[in-house]
Amino acid sequence: MAISAEDIENEALSLPKEDRTCLVMHLLDSIEERPISDPRQVEHAWLKEANCRYQAYLRSEEQAIPAEEAFSDLRADER
């Protein structure tokens, strides 16, 4: 007898968060092709984005958020 997608979903949701994360990554890898990125290109893209955000902050187009608030918001989102 085949297991239904609903049964698999219910089992998956009962897994610890770390295991669910790994499962999601494996499932995504199985359905979408992602190009392999050069780590230097990824780092360059992040540095460029960080600089753009910093420049926007200096022009008062963005506001800083205290670290405690940002981390508190992230912890709340995990629940």
ABEGO torsion letter per residue (X at the ends): XBBBAAAAAAAAAABBAAAAAAAAAAAAAAABBBBBBBAAAAAAAAAAAAAAAAAAAAAGABBBBBAAAAAAAAAAAAX
